[in-house]
Amino acid sequence: MSSVVGKRVNGRTYYYLAESARVGGEPRVVSQRYLGTAEEIGRAVSGPTSAPEGARHRTFGDVAAVWATLEMLEFVKRVDEAVGPQRARTTLGTHLALAVLHCSTAPGTDSDAWWADCAADDFVRPRPARSALSAAARWRALQRLTPERVTRIETTIAEAVHGVLGDGHAALAVDVPQFTTFISADCSMPACRGGLAGLGLVVTRDGAIPLASHVYPRDGVEVPPFAELAGELRARHPGEVTLVFNAGQAPQLDLGGGRHFVGALPLAEHPELHAKPASARKRVDADRFAGLTALDTRATVDGVRRRVILTHSETLHAAQARALTEELSTATRELAGLAAALTAGTLRGDRAQINAEIARLTRGRRVERVLSTTLSGARPGDIRLTWRVDEAAVARLDEEFFGKQVLVTDHDDWPVSEVVTAYRARNHLDSTFRWLTGQAVTGPAPRWEWTRHRIAVHTLVSVLSATVTHLMRREADRAGMNLSVRELMDQLAGIGETVLRYPSTGGRPRTQRILTHRDHAQQQLFALFGLSAFAPV
């Protein structure tokens, strides 16, 4: 409850906006905000009478939207209930919420500088103690998150997500093999020593919103087989889980094992599909998948007739064609240099040495299929090199392979668009985690050791940040805005706040908060996430 309180000092009355709440069953004032004297309040109401003496810009839209989503999930309350009784003024729920807010809006930046440059202090409640805002203080607090508490936190936030979605418990099991790299001097876990860490996830079928996670080292003998990882993840989720896999993981799996699945198969193993003409494919949900067509049919996979979908993406086709052109350009340029060196006599290796160099310059499946080389001469100094690009082979690649994927699933009742959406969940998660964690994570202090526990805590913050931002992305998608998480957060970050500072008139300097201009898309997001509740009046 809010009320205005007057305090009389040296004959003058100063007014404060006090917020009170029941603490331990007793009414207490939990925060105060200085308003000024009666004269200052009167001038503020009638508007500034002088020019501002200073101004500063703060980010507003991204932090407000993330905080609104955290409030919708009752994040702080749920985390504190999962953790249990605490004595600290700033609870673990608040610490974790601030960590997620920071990671979601300004990943990889200094915590103190981020807090000073954003508007979160105006609406984050309960307001954290200033001493709790540093990265060191946050890590000290989050060290109290035991493995059991981490699991309970993931479980309660997953329940909150399901409460928002109201879609039952259908989920996907997805592997993100290049989650990040933890850089440190030494640690018992291989990932701590600079190795790559992978991440297994259970995510919602709608929106790929993370619900449960398992981080594992990608280096050494501890890398779990994908089937084993998928089994562990499925055991942590009460509802139906569909396994999502790529073409490289397909040989590790028994598709007849009774689990639901959506995955990719090696294109080369199904020539009867990629040779089909473009006229055999139909357009897939043009509003959601620009330039995507598909052929929904059946084929023999591991000796069983299964549902398979041949897809063709114009975007992927263009990217692969562009990549081949660049690879060929590089290979032929380097072959020209090699040929010139042979002709000039500056390179006098034997045929075996030159063939090894040619193999190095033309490595890559696509280049090897379309580029042929010929050596003439037998003795060092007499050897000459020529090459040829097989344009017919280039045309076959373009016609039969570029832009295409073969998907397989046991969900015979899912529309093609839903099968594609499930398979692309991993791509969306890959993109999100590249933004949230970058290629590597360095400890926040010198001589920092990435212990298993610290890795688990960092992973929890990253996964919960993905949970919040993917939930936001889903809401934007339902409103007709097809954006990646990074594109969404960039749009929201463009909604800034300018704080004008006016000269003092006997009391404290007055300030005025003004939001920056919003374009059409930003205005849509402003309304979608209810940011008017956090905006200056």
VEXTOR-400672 format. One record per residue (C-alpha): x, y, z; residue in one letter; chain. Coordinates in Angstrom, 3 decimals. Layout:
N
REC        u        v        w residu chaine
REC        X        Y        Z      a      A
...
// end
This chain:
537
REC        u        v        w residu chaine
REC    0.000    0.000    0.000      m      A
REC    1.287    3.482   -0.870      s      A
REC    0.895    6.672    1.144      s      A
REC    2.460   10.144    1.346      v      A
REC    4.343   10.830    4.572      v      A
REC    5.590   14.230    5.737      g      A
REC    8.753   14.638    7.809      k      A
REC    9.426   17.982    9.526      r      A
REC   13.095   19.003    9.672      v      A
REC   14.269   22.435   10.924      n      A
REC   10.832   23.920   10.456      g      A
REC   10.312   22.612    6.889      r      A
REC    8.204   19.604    5.844      t      A
REC    9.609   17.131    3.337      y      A
REC    7.289   14.616    1.713      y      A
REC    7.996   10.971    0.853      y      A
REC    6.025    8.288   -0.991      l      A
REC    6.045    5.338    1.397      a      A
REC    5.206    1.758    0.431      e      A
REC    4.091   -0.517    3.257      s      A
REC    3.461   -4.245    3.509      a      A
REC    2.935   -6.872    6.181      r      A
REC    6.242   -8.381    7.302      v      A
REC    6.019  -11.221    9.809      g      A
REC    2.362  -10.375   10.314      g      A
REC    3.112   -6.754   11.214      e      A
REC    2.673   -3.660    8.969      p      A
REC    6.064   -2.232    7.986      r      A
REC    7.359    0.494    5.653      v      A
REC    9.381   -1.411    3.047      v      A
REC   10.514    1.492    0.835      s      A
REC   10.488    5.300    0.628      q      A
REC   10.847    7.688   -2.285      r      A
REC   11.550   11.370   -1.767      y      A
REC    9.004   13.723   -3.395      l      A
REC   10.152   17.138   -2.151      g      A
REC    8.654   20.091   -0.305      t      A
REC    5.114   21.297   -1.006      a      A
REC    6.527   24.030   -3.254      e      A
REC    8.664   21.547   -5.208      e      A
REC    5.737   19.176   -5.658      i      A
REC    3.596   22.058   -6.892      g      A
REC    6.194   23.079   -9.452      r      A
REC    6.593   19.472  -10.601      a      A
REC    2.852   19.114  -11.105      v      A
REC    2.644   22.303  -13.143      s      A
REC    5.690   21.283  -15.190      g      A
REC    9.331   22.359  -15.258      p      A
REC    9.948   26.066  -15.247      t      A
REC   13.573   25.941  -16.286      s      A
REC   15.715   24.102  -18.783      a      A
REC   17.253   20.814  -17.639      p      A
REC   20.888   21.028  -16.582      e      A
REC   21.672   17.469  -17.592      g      A
REC   20.284   14.315  -19.175      a      A
REC   21.168   10.655  -19.388      r      A
REC   19.803    7.757  -21.392      h      A
REC   18.807    4.399  -19.929      r      A
REC   17.511    1.198  -21.500      t      A
REC   13.893    0.588  -20.647      f      A
REC   11.912   -1.655  -22.988      g      A
REC   13.939   -4.867  -22.699      d      A
REC   14.337   -4.799  -18.905      v      A
REC   10.674   -3.855  -18.396      a      A
REC    9.421   -6.632  -20.708      a      A
REC   11.615   -9.290  -19.085      v      A
REC   10.616   -8.140  -15.603      w      A
REC    6.937   -8.202  -16.618      a      A
REC    7.400  -11.805  -17.770      t      A
REC    9.147  -12.729  -14.509      l      A
REC    6.251  -11.214  -12.575      e      A
REC    3.739  -13.142  -14.717      m      A
REC    5.553  -16.361  -13.771      l      A
REC    5.664  -15.299  -10.087      e      A
REC    9.356  -16.041  -10.422      f      A
REC   10.692  -14.612   -7.141      v      A
REC    7.900  -16.136   -5.063      k      A
REC    8.229  -19.563   -6.670      r      A
REC   12.014  -19.673   -6.325      v      A
REC   11.893  -18.619   -2.669      d      A
REC    9.280  -21.290   -1.941      e      A
REC   11.432  -23.916   -3.696      a      A
REC   14.537  -22.848   -1.759      v      A
REC   12.909  -22.709    1.672      g      A
REC   13.331  -20.325    4.650      p      A
REC   16.032  -17.641    4.321      q      A
REC   17.394  -14.924    6.571      r      A
REC   18.989  -12.633    3.990      a      A
REC   17.259   -9.335    3.170      r      A
REC   17.751   -9.970   -0.551      t      A
REC   16.460  -13.503   -1.065      t      A
REC   17.732  -16.104   -3.502      l      A
REC   14.585  -15.558   -5.534      g      A
REC   15.505  -11.898   -6.030      t      A
REC   19.171  -12.691   -6.707      h      A
REC   18.227  -15.275   -9.338      l      A
REC   15.626  -12.964  -10.904      a      A
REC   18.244  -10.200  -11.219      l      A
REC   20.725  -12.660  -12.737      a      A
REC   18.123  -13.729  -15.318      v      A
REC   17.189  -10.089  -16.004      l      A
REC   20.848   -9.203  -16.579      h      A
REC   21.591  -12.256  -18.733      c      A
REC   18.444  -11.766  -20.842      s      A
REC   19.008   -8.089  -21.592      t      A
REC   22.778   -7.490  -21.519      a      A
REC   24.616  -10.835  -21.569      p      A
REC   28.331  -10.695  -20.893      g      A
REC   28.346   -7.121  -19.550      t      A
REC   29.479   -5.787  -16.166      d      A
REC   26.682   -6.105  -13.616      s      A
REC   27.195   -2.726  -11.917      d      A
REC   27.429   -0.834  -15.221      a      A
REC   24.333   -2.612  -16.558      w      A
REC   22.261   -1.692  -13.495      w      A
REC   23.359    1.957  -13.691      a      A
REC   22.473    2.179  -17.396      d      A
REC   18.992    0.615  -17.247      c      A
REC   15.693    1.675  -15.707      a      A
REC   15.218   -1.483  -13.603      a      A
REC   15.726    0.364  -10.313      d      A
REC   12.456    2.206  -10.914      d      A
REC   10.277   -0.923  -10.973      f      A
REC   12.135   -3.981   -9.662      v      A
REC   10.397   -4.917   -6.419      r      A
REC   11.330   -5.834   -3.801      p      A
REC   14.150   -3.372   -4.363      r      A
REC   17.472   -5.185   -3.832      p      A
REC   20.107   -3.854   -1.481      a      A
REC   22.791   -1.894   -3.342      r      A
REC   25.414   -4.290   -1.982      s      A
REC   23.592   -7.208   -3.648      a      A
REC   23.980   -5.873   -7.198      l      A
REC   27.619   -6.720   -7.910      s      A
REC   28.591   -9.900   -9.740      a      A
REC   30.637  -11.049   -6.742      a      A
REC   27.695  -10.600   -4.354      a      A
REC   25.404  -12.423   -6.757      r      A
REC   27.774  -15.379   -7.059      w      A
REC   28.166  -15.558   -3.270      r      A
REC   24.408  -15.737   -2.909      a      A
REC   23.855  -18.230   -5.722      l      A
REC   26.438  -20.583   -4.190      q      A
REC   23.611  -21.567   -1.838      r      A
REC   21.814  -23.244   -4.756      l      A
REC   22.419  -26.925   -4.099      t      A
REC   21.727  -29.494   -6.865      p      A
REC   18.450  -30.353   -5.155      e      A
REC   17.424  -26.689   -5.088      r      A
REC   18.372  -26.250   -8.762      v      A
REC   16.117  -29.168   -9.708      t      A
REC   13.236  -27.835   -7.600      r      A
REC   13.625  -24.376   -9.172      i      A
REC   13.506  -25.795  -12.716      e      A
REC   10.449  -27.843  -11.770      t      A
REC    8.479  -24.956  -10.279      t      A
REC    9.275  -22.579  -13.167      i      A
REC    8.279  -25.342  -15.626      a      A
REC    4.936  -25.586  -13.812      e      A
REC    4.532  -21.817  -14.135      a      A
REC    5.241  -21.991  -17.880      v      A
REC    2.658  -24.743  -18.336      h      A
REC    0.215  -22.622  -16.349      g      A
REC    0.716  -19.755  -18.810      v      A
REC    0.540  -21.934  -21.921      l      A
REC   -2.259  -24.192  -20.727      g      A
REC   -1.263  -26.798  -23.323      d      A
REC   -0.830  -29.908  -21.204      g      A
REC    2.645  -31.393  -21.034      h      A
REC    3.679  -32.128  -24.661      a      A
REC    7.409  -31.470  -24.954      a      A
REC   10.531  -32.042  -27.043      l      A
REC   13.929  -33.447  -25.991      a      A
REC   16.675  -31.484  -27.753      v      A
REC   20.475  -31.580  -27.655      d      A
REC   22.503  -28.345  -27.930      v      A
REC   25.997  -29.843  -28.336      p      A
REC   27.829  -26.495  -28.499      q      A
REC   26.268  -24.774  -25.489      f      A
REC   29.410  -22.848  -24.500      t      A
REC   33.025  -23.210  -23.330      t      A
REC   33.972  -22.632  -19.696      f      A
REC   37.481  -21.167  -19.467      i      A
REC   39.454  -21.697  -16.273      s      A
REC   42.848  -22.879  -15.101      a      A
REC   41.935  -26.231  -13.622      d      A
REC   38.906  -28.224  -12.572      c      A
REC   37.807  -31.811  -12.107      s      A
REC   35.319  -31.471  -14.959      m      A
REC   36.874  -31.404  -18.458      p      A
REC   34.603  -28.530  -19.507      a      A
REC   36.208  -26.375  -16.796      c      A
REC   39.614  -26.573  -18.405      r      A
REC   38.518  -24.793  -21.553      g      A
REC   36.528  -27.668  -23.054      g      A
REC   33.203  -27.421  -24.809      l      A
REC   30.050  -28.049  -22.779      a      A
REC   26.891  -29.482  -24.308      g      A
REC   23.364  -29.077  -23.028      l      A
REC   20.432  -31.455  -23.136      g      A
REC   17.013  -29.837  -22.795      l      A
REC   13.337  -30.633  -22.469      v      A
REC   11.431  -27.782  -24.116      v      A
REC    7.793  -27.074  -24.843      t      A
REC    6.495  -28.167  -28.220      r      A
REC    4.993  -24.707  -28.604      d      A
REC    7.751  -22.099  -28.571      g      A
REC   10.740  -24.330  -27.610      a      A
REC   10.620  -22.940  -24.052      i      A
REC   13.150  -24.765  -21.810      p      A
REC   11.680  -26.739  -18.905      l      A
REC   14.543  -28.996  -17.725      a      A
REC   18.240  -29.231  -18.538      s      A
REC   21.378  -31.319  -18.179      h      A
REC   24.838  -29.883  -18.889      v      A
REC   27.648  -32.264  -19.845      y      A
REC   31.283  -31.994  -21.035      p      A
REC   31.878  -32.532  -24.749      r      A
REC   35.559  -33.446  -24.270      d      A
REC   36.856  -36.742  -22.921      g      A
REC   35.180  -40.030  -22.123      v      A
REC   32.246  -38.541  -20.201      e      A
REC   30.263  -37.505  -23.278      v      A
REC   26.948  -39.365  -22.969      p      A
REC   25.470  -41.126  -26.008      p      A
REC   22.565  -39.115  -27.349      f      A
REC   20.100  -41.942  -26.682      a      A
REC   21.208  -42.084  -23.023      e      A
REC   20.934  -38.309  -22.639      l      A
REC   17.468  -38.344  -24.208      a      A
REC   16.339  -41.094  -21.834      g      A
REC   17.475  -39.089  -18.795      e      A
REC   15.689  -35.960  -19.996      l      A
REC   12.460  -37.845  -20.717      r      A
REC   12.503  -39.263  -17.194      a      A
REC   12.476  -35.705  -15.768      r      A
REC    9.293  -34.672  -17.568      h      A
REC    5.846  -36.040  -16.661      p      A
REC    4.199  -35.696  -20.078      g      A
REC    4.766  -36.923  -23.605      e      A
REC    8.269  -36.163  -24.894      v      A
REC    9.278  -36.271  -28.564      t      A
REC   12.957  -36.814  -29.299      l      A
REC   14.475  -34.359  -31.819      v      A
REC   17.693  -35.402  -33.567      f      A
REC   19.837  -34.387  -36.535      n      A
REC   21.229  -36.524  -39.334      a      A
REC   24.500  -37.123  -37.510      g      A
REC   22.721  -38.477  -34.421      q      A
REC   20.334  -40.751  -36.344      a      A
REC   22.686  -43.800  -36.371      p      A
REC   22.846  -43.720  -32.537      q      A
REC   19.100  -44.218  -32.144      l      A
REC   16.733  -47.150  -32.326      d      A
REC   13.639  -45.641  -33.896      l      A
REC   11.683  -48.747  -32.971      g      A
REC   12.319  -48.248  -29.260      g      A
REC    8.832  -46.973  -28.475      g      A
REC    9.731  -43.302  -28.161      r      A
REC    8.209  -40.491  -30.230      h      A
REC   10.661  -38.772  -32.554      f      A
REC   11.225  -36.064  -35.176      v      A
REC   14.600  -36.089  -36.872      g      A
REC   16.672  -35.644  -39.997      a      A
REC   18.114  -38.397  -42.193      l      A
REC   21.206  -38.214  -44.431      p      A
REC   19.951  -36.838  -47.745      l      A
REC   22.319  -39.025  -49.773      a      A
REC   20.679  -42.172  -48.378      e      A
REC   17.367  -41.335  -50.040      h      A
REC   18.065  -40.559  -53.722      p      A
REC   14.499  -41.474  -54.619      e      A
REC   13.356  -38.419  -52.634      l      A
REC   15.850  -35.708  -53.553      h      A
REC   15.433  -36.571  -57.243      a      A
REC   11.720  -35.662  -57.092      k      A
REC   10.801  -32.586  -59.171      p      A
REC    9.899  -29.311  -57.469      a      A
REC    6.312  -29.729  -58.696      s      A
REC    5.895  -32.644  -56.259      a      A
REC    6.293  -30.327  -53.262      r      A
REC    3.602  -28.102  -51.711      k      A
REC    4.052  -24.772  -49.977      r      A
REC    4.107  -24.922  -46.160      v      A
REC    2.346  -22.212  -44.103      d      A
REC    3.647  -19.175  -45.983      a      A
REC    3.000  -16.861  -43.018      d      A
REC    5.381  -18.804  -40.755      r      A
REC    7.826  -20.340  -43.248      f      A
REC    8.682  -18.055  -46.124      a      A
REC    9.878  -19.976  -49.184      g      A
REC    9.402  -23.467  -47.679      l      A
REC    7.875  -26.344  -49.674      t      A
REC    7.510  -30.011  -48.718      a      A
REC    6.641  -33.465  -50.004      l      A
REC    4.849  -35.560  -47.362      d      A
REC    5.272  -39.254  -48.177      t      A
REC    6.549  -42.586  -46.844      r      A
REC    9.891  -44.352  -47.271      a      A
REC   11.796  -47.290  -45.843      t      A
REC   13.933  -46.272  -42.864      v      A
REC   15.882  -48.977  -41.002      d      A
REC   13.778  -51.613  -42.733      g      A
REC   10.426  -50.059  -41.724      v      A
REC    8.041  -47.941  -43.782      r      A
REC    7.825  -44.603  -42.008      r      A
REC    6.493  -41.124  -42.614      r      A
REC    9.156  -38.926  -44.206      v      A
REC    8.971  -35.296  -45.341      i      A
REC   11.259  -33.860  -47.993      l      A
REC   11.572  -30.109  -47.383      t      A
REC   13.103  -27.411  -49.537      h      A
REC   13.966  -23.967  -48.185      s      A
REC   14.726  -21.139  -50.587      e      A
REC   16.753  -19.437  -47.855      t      A
REC   18.874  -22.542  -47.204      l      A
REC   19.233  -23.156  -50.956      h      A
REC   20.605  -19.642  -51.532      a      A
REC   22.996  -19.949  -48.569      a      A
REC   24.376  -23.300  -49.747      q      A
REC   24.794  -22.084  -53.333      a      A
REC   26.598  -18.977  -52.084      r      A
REC   28.843  -21.120  -49.856      a      A
REC   29.800  -23.396  -52.779      l      A
REC   30.646  -20.379  -54.935      t      A
REC   32.903  -19.005  -52.200      e      A
REC   34.549  -22.402  -51.583      e      A
REC   35.226  -22.882  -55.293      l      A
REC   36.615  -19.362  -55.603      s      A
REC   39.024  -19.980  -52.731      t      A
REC   40.057  -23.424  -53.992      a      A
REC   40.700  -22.303  -57.598      t      A
REC   42.618  -19.220  -56.425      r      A
REC   44.901  -21.378  -54.283      e      A
REC   45.266  -23.970  -57.056      l      A
REC   46.335  -21.157  -59.404      a      A
REC   49.032  -20.178  -56.912      g      A
REC   50.185  -23.791  -56.679      l      A
REC   50.262  -24.138  -60.481      a      A
REC   52.265  -20.909  -60.805      a      A
REC   54.800  -22.134  -58.243      a      A
REC   55.204  -25.414  -60.152      l      A
REC   55.688  -23.571  -63.445      t      A
REC   58.220  -21.150  -61.956      a      A
REC   60.148  -23.985  -60.357      g      A
REC   59.837  -22.542  -56.836      t      A
REC   57.983  -25.709  -55.779      l      A
REC   59.806  -28.928  -56.632      r      A
REC   58.000  -31.625  -54.654      g      A
REC   57.235  -35.096  -55.986      d      A
REC   53.752  -36.168  -57.122      r      A
REC   52.802  -37.557  -53.702      a      A
REC   53.649  -34.273  -51.990      q      A
REC   51.779  -32.215  -54.582      i      A
REC   48.712  -34.479  -54.440      n      A
REC   48.665  -34.073  -50.665      a      A
REC   48.709  -30.278  -51.092      e      A
REC   45.920  -30.469  -53.701      i      A
REC   43.840  -32.587  -51.292      a      A
REC   44.335  -29.953  -48.589      r      A
REC   43.261  -27.122  -50.900      l      A
REC   40.159  -28.913  -52.206      t      A
REC   38.951  -30.573  -49.021      r      A
REC   35.212  -30.475  -48.480      g      A
REC   32.535  -32.779  -49.833      r      A
REC   30.951  -30.250  -52.155      r      A
REC   34.184  -28.997  -53.717      v      A
REC   35.484  -32.531  -54.235      e      A
REC   32.296  -33.425  -56.127      r      A
REC   32.589  -30.643  -58.689      v      A
REC   36.318  -29.875  -58.992      l      A
REC   38.815  -32.222  -60.691      s      A
REC   42.595  -31.779  -60.976      t      A
REC   45.204  -33.274  -63.322      t      A
REC   48.961  -33.548  -62.861      l      A
REC   51.289  -33.981  -65.862      s      A
REC   54.965  -34.791  -65.722      g      A
REC   56.735  -37.276  -63.500      a      A
REC   59.873  -35.690  -62.066      r      A
REC   60.136  -32.789  -59.594      p      A
REC   60.468  -29.579  -61.613      g      A
REC   58.584  -31.048  -64.591      d      A
REC   55.200  -31.489  -62.869      i      A
REC   52.364  -29.206  -64.021      r      A
REC   48.853  -28.737  -62.659      l      A
REC   45.518  -28.100  -64.385      t      A
REC   41.978  -28.220  -63.029      w      A
REC   38.370  -28.086  -64.179      r      A
REC   35.042  -27.242  -62.570      v      A
REC   32.332  -29.691  -63.695      d      A
REC   29.402  -27.359  -64.347      e      A
REC   27.048  -30.334  -64.849      a      A
REC   27.951  -31.582  -61.346      a      A
REC   27.337  -28.077  -59.957      v      A
REC   23.916  -28.075  -61.610      a      A
REC   23.096  -31.499  -60.089      r      A
REC   24.039  -30.279  -56.632      l      A
REC   21.882  -27.206  -57.108      d      A
REC   18.914  -29.223  -58.376      e      A
REC   19.026  -32.301  -56.173      e      A
REC   20.626  -31.281  -52.862      f      A
REC   20.697  -27.576  -52.132      f      A
REC   18.004  -26.370  -49.752      g      A
REC   16.730  -29.883  -49.017      k      A
REC   16.319  -31.987  -45.885      q      A
REC   14.649  -35.347  -45.239      v      A
REC   12.716  -35.443  -41.968      l      A
REC   11.326  -38.605  -40.390      v      A
REC    8.710  -38.907  -37.630      t      A
REC    6.343  -41.355  -36.014      d      A
REC    3.755  -38.577  -35.555      h      A
REC    1.532  -39.437  -38.496      d      A
REC   -1.152  -37.006  -37.306      d      A
REC    1.017  -33.868  -37.031      w      A
REC    0.688  -31.282  -39.817      p      A
REC    3.867  -30.771  -41.840      v      A
REC    4.260  -27.306  -40.297      s      A
REC    4.348  -28.801  -36.775      e      A
REC    6.961  -31.400  -37.760      v      A
REC    9.152  -28.634  -39.222      v      A
REC    8.630  -26.460  -36.134      t      A
REC    9.685  -29.298  -33.831      a      A
REC   12.812  -30.023  -35.865      y      A
REC   13.809  -26.351  -35.985      r      A
REC   13.537  -26.003  -32.189      a      A
REC   17.226  -26.851  -31.876      r      A
REC   18.186  -24.122  -34.368      n      A
REC   16.274  -21.532  -32.335      h      A
REC   17.914  -22.728  -29.101      l      A
REC   21.375  -22.726  -30.690      d      A
REC   20.822  -19.119  -31.759      s      A
REC   19.525  -18.077  -28.342      t      A
REC   22.399  -19.621  -26.384      f      A
REC   25.002  -18.183  -28.765      r      A
REC   23.603  -14.786  -27.838      w      A
REC   23.175  -15.460  -24.100      l      A
REC   26.515  -17.169  -23.437      t      A
REC   28.717  -16.454  -26.437      g      A
REC   31.381  -18.904  -27.549      q      A
REC   33.077  -18.962  -24.154      a      A
REC   32.405  -17.985  -20.547      v      A
REC   35.227  -16.647  -18.379      t      A
REC   34.994  -16.541  -14.600      g      A
REC   34.059  -13.152  -13.077      p      A
REC   37.225  -12.927  -10.970      a      A
REC   40.954  -13.781  -11.217      p      A
REC   41.900  -17.352  -10.285      r      A
REC   38.288  -18.365  -10.812      w      A
REC   37.707  -22.115  -10.931      e      A
REC   34.726  -23.487  -12.831      w      A
REC   33.684  -26.206  -10.410      t      A
REC   30.791  -28.503  -11.226      r      A
REC   28.610  -26.467   -8.907      h      A
REC   29.470  -23.126  -10.523      r      A
REC   28.837  -24.597  -13.963      i      A
REC   25.448  -25.847  -12.756      a      A
REC   24.546  -22.388  -11.404      v      A
REC   25.672  -20.590  -14.581      h      A
REC   23.724  -23.108  -16.657      t      A
REC   20.603  -22.566  -14.535      l      A
REC   20.777  -18.796  -15.111      v      A
REC   21.290  -19.289  -18.858      s      A
REC   18.477  -21.839  -19.169      v      A
REC   16.024  -19.717  -17.162      l      A
REC   16.965  -16.712  -19.327      s      A
REC   16.160  -18.807  -22.401      a      A
REC   12.898  -19.870  -20.753      t      A
REC   11.833  -16.254  -20.202      v      A
REC   12.956  -14.942  -23.600      t      A
REC   11.464  -17.878  -25.533      h      A
REC    8.174  -17.341  -23.708      l      A
REC    8.343  -13.698  -24.810      m      A
REC    9.220  -14.759  -28.367      r      A
REC    6.190  -17.071  -28.416      r      A
REC    3.914  -14.193  -27.404      e      A
REC    5.390  -11.983  -30.135      a      A
REC    4.991  -14.788  -32.687      d      A
REC    1.322  -15.206  -31.752      r      A
REC    0.922  -11.465  -32.338      a      A
REC    2.252  -11.900  -35.892      g      A
REC    5.849  -10.815  -35.226      m      A
REC    8.232  -13.514  -36.468      n      A
REC   11.434  -12.577  -34.620      l      A
REC   14.384  -14.440  -33.162      s      A
REC   15.092  -13.870  -29.475      v      A
REC   17.939  -11.504  -30.293      r      A
REC   15.822   -9.553  -32.802      e      A
REC   13.038   -9.297  -30.231      l      A
REC   15.348   -8.055  -27.492      m      A
REC   16.998   -5.575  -29.871      d      A
REC   13.585   -4.153  -30.757      q      A
REC   12.672   -3.811  -27.077      l      A
REC   16.055   -2.306  -26.189      a      A
REC   15.311    0.404  -28.747      g      A
REC   12.599    1.675  -26.388      i      A
REC   14.777    3.865  -24.209      g      A
REC   14.228    6.294  -21.395      e      A
REC   15.725    9.776  -21.071      t      A
REC   16.108   11.150  -17.552      v      A
REC   16.168   14.969  -17.437      l      A
REC   17.752   16.585  -14.394      r      A
REC   16.567   20.071  -13.408      y      A
REC   18.388   22.575  -11.159      p      A
REC   17.720   22.450   -7.454      s      A
REC   15.385   25.096   -6.037      t      A
REC   16.306   24.602   -2.420      g      A
REC   15.679   20.863   -2.095      g      A
REC   16.965   17.912   -4.037      r      A
REC   17.386   18.229   -7.812      p      A
REC   14.224   17.273   -9.706      r      A
REC   14.177   14.701  -12.485      t      A
REC   11.745   13.883  -15.261      q      A
REC   11.607   10.541  -17.088      r      A
REC   10.582   10.504  -20.767      i      A
REC   10.395    7.480  -23.068      l      A
REC   11.965    7.719  -26.499      t      A
REC    9.973    7.623  -29.727      h      A
REC    8.616    4.176  -30.675      r      A
REC    8.149    2.899  -34.216      d      A
REC    5.178    0.709  -35.184      h      A
REC    6.820   -2.589  -34.188      a      A
REC    8.012   -1.177  -30.871      q      A
REC    4.551    0.202  -30.166      q      A
REC    3.126   -3.290  -30.750      q      A
REC    5.625   -4.774  -28.301      l      A
REC    4.981   -1.972  -25.796      f      A
REC    1.311   -2.933  -25.733      a      A
REC    1.920   -6.701  -25.942      l      A
REC    4.063   -6.797  -22.794      f      A
REC    2.080   -4.175  -20.866      g      A
REC    5.002   -1.781  -20.537      l      A
REC    2.741    1.148  -19.696      s      A
REC    2.647   -0.275  -16.139      a      A
REC    6.380    0.465  -15.852      f      A
REC    6.525    3.684  -17.867      a      A
REC    6.945    7.123  -16.283      p      A
REC    3.681    8.936  -15.622      v      A
// end
